[in-house]
Amino acid sequence: MTTKTLILGQTLTFVDDPFKVPVAEAAMHESRGGVLIEDGLIAATGPADDLQRAHPDATVTDIGSRLLTAGFVDSHAHYPQTAIIASWGKRLVDWLNTYTFPEEARFRDAAYARETAGRYLDLTLMNGTTTVCSYCTIHPESVDAFFIEARKRGLRAVAGKTCMDQNAPDNLRDTAQSSHDDSKRLIERWHDVDRLGYAITPRFSPTSTPEQLEALGTLWAEHPECLMQTHLSEQTDEVAWALSLHSDARDYLDTYEMHGLLGKGALYGHAIHLNERERVRIAEAGASVVHCPTSNTFIGSGLLDLTGLAACGIRIALATDTGGGSSFSMLRTMAAAYEIAQLRGAALHPAQLYWLATAGSARAMRLDGKIGTLAPGLEADLIALDLASTAAIAQRANRAEDFWEALFPTIMMGDDRAVAQVWVAGRTTR
């Protein structure tokens, strides 16, 4: 017998991109709306009274004045860096050598990998993140651990074995052939199992030889259903380093493009320091840039021109980049994106910020037909936000003259206390 659950409260639904159309056309807010869940999917949405009349047999969960939205989608993270988050005083390459590589070496231990993966996923769920795209380490065991723990929680999740065959410690190097073969086996083992997906994952071109990039490009051509994730133009000295190692490339993006690693489903983390050709090619290819604002400020990388990239037609997602990013919270990440845009002279609308953290990131990950907003047929990954979770937030929200003004204090000052409830595939987790 099918069980129907009707959740009532405020609702926020995105039907279009607020960077392309006016907010009033992109987002719909119901002050008293609802979502009907059947078999882990959203069956219906609309005004609360209409849904109650149409489905009198549904079990009702009334969240009062709390806001019901799609769960957050974190499109770039490093779960193996969970334990080293908020480590002091380094820029990118020093960060990798001092903190990241020693920690990632520990993930040859499958038990340690599973313990860390479980802790990471619990922390992100506490913060309302119901889908994540994560880098693992070079060890296939680290991928198995992540997917086992995500599957145990019923999560939609994407991950991939990080591939490096140069400029990394000996115990963190693979080869062009082994990176291809290991990744292929992991795709066959995990891709499209339950709610899991695989991302082919060269860390970045400075740690991959042309032979490895070519092997991974060949693998992606064989498995275009997978995503491809990597890093691009995070810091200016990194750009120069990449070009010195790949001297035949026209620019940093070309170190990937010339090996078949540019196309739909490509996720380029950071992409702060792009030239005009790179912007044009990313837009033409239908690839995506992933904005990681807390990481970009914490590691001193720069200020992304988000509105400029959006105006070029580039797909943009939002991500914590844990642990270079300094928070597990997509609320904190939205706040940092707002602050960076302000420094560049653009005031992002609350709808644009929230869209980036939900529907925009889902679209970048080619999951917009499954998650990211409240619409019939999508998976019921939902959160209930308390828009008065602290005294500071409540006193500001109480003076709001419209919905967006009431939501904005939670975006700017909210944390896990604002996440009152989480549903994964229609099942509540807290």
N, C-alpha and C positions, 0 to 999 in steps of 0.2 A: 504494500500500500504506500502510495506517495505521500510524503509529509510536506505540508505547506507551512512556511514560516513567513509572517508578515512583520517587517520591522518598520515602525513609525517614528518620525522625527523630522527635523529639517533635512532636506536633501539637496545635493549639488551634483549636477550632471553636465558633462561637456559634450556638445554635438559638433563643435568645429574648433579650429585653432585660433585662439584670441590674439595671436601675432599677425593673423591674416585678415580677420573680420572683427567688427566691433564686439566688445565684450557681451553686449545684450544679445547678439546673434550666436555667440560661441558657447555661452553657459546659461543653464537654467537652474534657478534656485526656487525651491518650494519651502515656504515657512512651515507648512504642515503636510509633508509628503510621506511616501512609503516605498518600500521595495519588497516584492514578493519573491521568495526563494523556494525552488523545487529542485530536488536532486542535485544540489550544489551549484545550480545555475540561477541567474536572475530571470524570473518568469514574467514579471510585470513591474512597471514603475508608474507613479502618478500621484495625484492628490490622495491623502490618507482616506478621506471619506469615500471616495470612489472605489478604492481598493478594498476597503472593509465591506462595502455593499456587494462587490463582485465576488469576494472570497470569504464568505461567512464561516467556512470550515477551517480557515487558517489559524494556526497558533500565533498569537500576537505578542510581539516584544515592543514595548513602547519606551523609546529612549528620551522622551520629553523634548526639551529644547536643544538637545545635542544634535550635532551635524553628522549626517550619514553620507559618506562619500566612498569612492573606490579606494582601496588600499594603496599605499605609496609604492612606487616602482623605482628601485635603485639600480641604475643601469651601468655602474662601474664601481667595483669594490674589490678588495683583496682580503678575503677572509683569513688567509694565513698571517696577516699583519694585525689581527685582533689584539694580541698581547702587547704589541709595541706602539699602539696608538698613543698620541701625545708624548712622543719622545723629542727631546729638546735639541734645538740649535743647528740643524743641518739643512742644506739645499739638496737637490735631487740626487746627484751621484754619490755624495757623502752619505745621504740618507740610506741609499741602497747598500753601500758597503758597510756602514756602521751598524745599522739596525735590521734592514730587510733581509739581506742574504744570510746572516747568521741565524736568524729566526726561521727562514724558509728551509734551511738545512735540516731542521728538526722534523720536517714533515715526511721524511723517509720512514718514520715511526707511525704506522697506521693508527695506533691507539691515540697518540698525541693529536694526529690530524682529526680524528673523529671527535675527541673532546673539544678541540678548538672550534670545529665546525658547528657542533651543537650549541656551544656558548655563543658563537657569533649569531646564529639564526635566532636564538632566544632573545638576544639583545635587540636585534632588528625588529622582531615581532613586537616586543615591548614598545617600540617606537612607531608602530603602525606600518612597517614595511612588509608587504605580503609577497613581493616578487623581487628577486635580486639577480644581477648578472655579475659573477665573481671570477677573478683569476684564481687559479690554484697554484701549485708549485710544479717543478719539473717532474715530480714523482707521481706516477699514475695512482698511487695509493691516496694521494691528497684529493684527487678528483672523486675516487670511489667514496671517500669519507664524506665529502660535501654532499654528494647525491644521496647517499644512504640517509644522512641526517635530514636533508630536505624532504625526501620521500616519506620518512617517518612522520613528519609534521604535515604532510599533504600539500606541500608548497609547490607553486610554480617557480622554477628556478633554472638558471642557465649558468654554465661554468665550463672551463676548459683548462687543460694542462698547459702551464706556461712553458714556452720553448725558448731555450738559450743555448747557443753553441760557441759563443765567444764573449770576452769581456765580462766574465762571471767566474766565481770560484770553481775550481775543478769539480767539487762535489755538487755543483748546481748546473753542470753542463750536460746537455745531451748531444746528439749529432743530427745532421740533416735527415739521415735515414731513420734514426730511432724516433725523432720527433714526429715524423710522418706516420711511422708504423704504430707508435703508442697512441697518437691521437686518433688514428683510424680505428684501432681496437676499442678505444673509449667511446667513439661515436657509435659503433655497432652495439656496444654494451648498454649505453645510457640514452642516446638521443631519442626523444619522443616516447620514452618510457614514462607512463603516468603523466605527470605534469613537468617533466624535465626536458631540457634542451641543451645542446652542445654548442660551444663557441670555440672555433679554432683560434689559438692564442699565442702568436709571437709576442714576447714582452714588449720590445721595441727594436727598431732596426739596429741600434748600436750593439745589442747583444745577440744578433742573428747574422750569420754570414749570408751572402747572396744565395748560396746553395740551400741553406735552410729556408729562407724566404721563398725560394722557388718551389721547394718541396711542399711547403704549406699552401702556397698558391695553387699547386696542382691538386692537393687534397681538397681545397675549397671548391675547385671546379668540379671535382667528383661528388661533392656533397654540398650543393648550393642551398640546400634547406637549412644548413647550419648558419649561425652568425660567425663573424670574424671580429675579434676585438684586439686592439693594440693601443699604443700611446703615440701621440704625434705633437711635436712642437710645444712641449710643456715649458721649457726654459731656453733662453737664447744660446747658452753655451752647449746645451744638448743638441740644438739644431746644427750648430757648427760641427760638433763631434760626429753626428750622423752623416753629414756631408763629407767629412774627411775620410770616413770609413767606406762610403759608397760614392766614390768620386765620379762615376758615370751618371749619377742621378741629377735631374734638373733641379730638384728641390727635395725637401724631406718627404713630402707625400709620394714623390716618384720612387723613393726607395721601396715603397710598397706597390705602387701602381705597376712598375715595370715587371713585377713578379706575380701579377694576378691577384693582388690583395687590395683592390679597390672595387667596390660595387655595392649593390643593394645588400643590406645586412651587415655592412661594415660599421663598426663602432670605434671612433677615434677619440680616445680620452684626451681632454685638455684642449689641444688645437688653439692655443692662445696666439702664437706668433706665425700666422699664415700669410703667404703672399697672395697676390691676386689670382695667379694660375691655380693655386691650391684651392682657393675658395670656389672658383668656377668649376673645377673638376669634381670636387666633393658634391656640389649641388647637381651637376649633370649626372653623376653616377647614382644619385639617390642614396648616398651614404649619410651617416649621422655623426655629428660632433657631440661629445658628452661633456657638459660643463660640470666641473668639480670645484666649486668656489671655496669651500673651507680648506681644501688641499692647496689650492693656488695661492691663498694668502699665508697659510701656515708654513709652506715650504718656500715662499717668496718667488713664485713663478711668474706672476703678472696678472693683468686684469683683462679677462675675455671681453671682446666686443660682441656681446650676445645679440643686441638689437641689430648691429651691422650684419652679422652672419644670418640672422633671420630674414633681413631684407634681401639678402642674396638668394633666398630660397633654400637654404641649408636646413635640414632637419636637426633639431637640437633636443637633447635629453638632459637630465639633471642627475647628479650622483654624489654620494658621500666621499668616494675614493678612500674609504677606510683601509689602512690606517694612516696614509699620508694626510687624508682628511681627518679633521679633529673631532668628529662627532658621528655617532651611529644614527642620528636623527635627520630625517628629511625636512622636518620643520626648521631645524637650525640651518640646513643646507639652503632652503628657500630664503631664509633671512640673509645669509651670506651672499646669495645671488643678487638680492635686492641692493645690498650695500655696495657690491662691486659695480653694479649698473649705475648707481648714484655717483660713484667716483668717475664714471665715464659720461655723466651728464644725462642719464636716462632713468626715469622713475618707472620701474616695472609695476604693472597693475597686479593686485592680488590674484586676479583670475589667470594672468600669464604665469605667475609663480606656481600656482596650484596645478595648472595644466602641465607644466614641465615635470612636476613630481608625480604625475599620474598618467594622463592620456598621452602626453608628449613622449615620455620615456617608453611607454608601451608601444607607441608607433615606431620609435627608433629601433626597438627590439623585435619588430614585426609581430607583435602580439596584440595589436589593436583590435583584432577580431575576437580576442579572448578575454582581455582584461583592460583596465584603465579608466572606465567610467561606469555609470549606472545605466545599463541598457538591456532589454530582453535578449536572452541568448548568451550573454557574457557570463563568465565564471563569477561566482559570488564571493569575491575577495573584497571585503568591506571593512571600514573603520568607523567608529563613532567618536567624534571630537567634542570635548567639553570646551566651549568657547569662553568659559570663566574658570579655568582650572587653577588659577592663582589669584591672589588679591590684586596684584598689579594689573593682570590681564583683565580681570572682571571690572575694575573701576574704569578702565579705558573703553571696554566693550559696551558698558552701560551708557556711554555718551554717544554711541554710534548712531548715525542718521540713516544708514542703510546696511544691507547684509555685508557688503564688501568691507565697509568700515568696521563692522563687528568681527569679521574673520581676520583682518590684518594684524591685530595685536597678538593673536595666537600664532600666526606665521612668524612674527618677529620675536616673540618672547616665549613661545611654547616649547615644551619638552615632552618626555614620556608621560608626565602627569596629565597632559591634555588628551592622551589617547585612552579613552574610557573603555573601549571594547574593540575587539578584532575578530573578524570572521574569515576563515580560510575555507574556500569551497563550500560556504554556507554553514560551516561549523564554528562555533565560538571558541576562542582560545583563552579568553580571560573575562 
